[in-house]
Amino acid sequence: MARYLAGRLAGLAMILFLVCLFTYLIFFKLSPDPALMICGKTCTPERIEQIRTVLGLDEPFVAQFGGYLLGLFAGRDYGTGVNLVHCPAPCLGYSFQTSQSVWEMILDRLPVSATVAVGAAVLWLLIGLTAGLVSAVKEGSWWDRAAMGLALGGASVPNYVLALALQYVLVVQLEILPFPSAVPFSDDPVLWFQSYLMPWLVLATGYACLYARLTRSNVIDTLAENFMRTARAKGLSPALTLRRHALRPALTPIATIFGMDFAALLGGALITETVFGLNGVGKMAADSIAKNDQPVIMAVTLLAAFFVVVGNVVVDLLYTGLDPRVRVR
C-alpha cells in the first residue's frame, strides 16, 4: 500500500505540474499581450509596461515559469520599492484589477462553494442512490417506470432554467424561502439552511437523476451475476443478499464518478452560483472571465484541476473497501 500510495502521489505531482505548464503557456505565452489582458482595457500604457516588468514578461519563458512555480511554494514579490507587493505562499498570482492576492480571493470565496458542493452532494447521493436501488429491486414495476421517467426528465432540464423556476415559485409567488445569500451558519442556522436550499436542489437535481439511472443499471447487472445466484441458493434472505453481496460491487463505479463530480464542484459551481448571486469560486471565475482577469482565471483552473486529481487518488484508495475483488498490488 505504501508503494502504491507513493506512486499515486508522484503521478499526482506530475499531472499538476503539466496542468501548471499548460495553463501558463495559454495565459502567458500564447496570449497576444498578457500585461494588457491582466490590467484591463482602461489601463494606461505606463501601467501596462509596469505590469510587464513586474511579471518578468521580458525574461525567457523558463525563467518566467520557474518564478511562478517558486511562488507556489515560497511566495513571490511583485514590483519594487514603495510599489512592492508581497504575495505569500501559495502564490497563485496577483490580480492587478482588484489589487488582491488571488489566493486570498479564493479563500474568501471557497467556503461558499464548499457549502454548496457538500449540501448538493448529500442530496443527490440520498435521492439518486435510493431511487436507483428501489428501481432495480422492483424492476419493471410502476415505481421503476415512474422513477426512471422522472430521472430522464430531470436530467434534461438545464440548471439555470430550474433555478429561475424555483426562484419564481418559492421566492416570488409562495414566499416560503428567502432569496439565496451567503449567510454564515454561526449567524443564523435557520436562515443559512433556507438560503442554501434552492442552490442545493438545483445543483443536486441533474446529478441525482444521473446517479439513479447508473445505480439501477449497476445493481441489476450485479443481481444477475453467478455469485448472487449462489448466495440466494444458500438460503440468504433477499435483503441480506442485496446488502452484503450486491451493493459494494454495484456502487464501485458510482464512487468513481462521485469523486470526480464532487471534486469538480469544489472548484466552483459556475452557473448555480452566478444565477443565485452567491459569491463563491464559480461566480468569481465568471466575473473574472467577463473582466478578462487572467491570473484569477488561471488560479481557478489550477484549483479545479487539483481537486479533481486529488479526488481521483482518494477514490482509488477507497476501492478496496467498496469492492473486495479490487486489491492494490
Steps between C-alpha positions, in 0.01 A plus 500: 500500500784740585663439161169543322426824688845636421450424133160667497637810673786518250248476216289769667800734516586437134143565383478822700834611356375437146175687576703795631720496191207473261297779664804726528574450130143596409476810718853636484661367183224460244311813607563800266587735788469348849568833673212666317267207574593498869470877547176549308387719209502828694868480600754760395808400295719578800299265722516225239876536471530492878305173519713354221816581698361383835396162358830456321333460162816628335695204642542155335202269537689255722581781747138619497356155564767422760410817690132403491571149636727641769224737605269204562731370772695802623292801396623783279525877483336722241653841431782680676544778752184664625298308241621161624222252575577169671292200398538230770509130419311344342514790254257420220544845352405859566195677361607846388136586428390448861844549664466171687685174531309237305545247781334739747214551255453124474509451877226762537277322248584133563273452808196595291592258221577225751162551670318480168698193391465304825128570540425410139712184522311377806169557325589335170652196673197448723247549222692345213623186675168435674294543182739289293515221758122477541453508122747215455333284766155575352609479136208534261256630764312828487751645745788408269336655195394815686837553669701449182262725306548777756876440493510539124291818517700647786831438324367685194423826683789753495614629838424863426143421390431304817659776710283772349188285533566426868569865571174606339290236680664479843621857544271724294166317499489287817751707702605198704873543441723808499713586202830308536784683671829394656381508863754352747371201692610655832287812441167330436485121439139510382557782253822327389308184416221689324748707299690199369204266449419614144862486379528152648182385326599651166849355506392160633215438256705415192750291695227314691331405173826375353594306814153340519531364147858380553417338835203318352705366208792392718284324760299316234822378337642393835184311598540290184855387591576138591613583853161658567319183391733302729420729794127456444540122462667487843178632651603859575211744525452743208581801721819340631605389153447848365680674785799269533562382147341737249545853626878519532593391146204689355600825669865492394437683167280747689789578734717577199273760349407640840865571574537686171167685524548614859862604443401703194226676697751609765656705221175694478149440363516779245141502369327438834705756691458759225122460472449524877764771548703295750855631527674167463797393291277431201353850497847645551615308192202627299567860604870460419420365155276800436780736612774289339686477830743230390680425831168421666381282209828311502490450878143362490604264220789370707280471810239295314772276352648448848167391647428264209842333516490464880144368478612238251776380734260484798249297297770253396597449863137442601448229239632223723237578761213517255576195288691201644587392144722808467839469664798735494809305394 
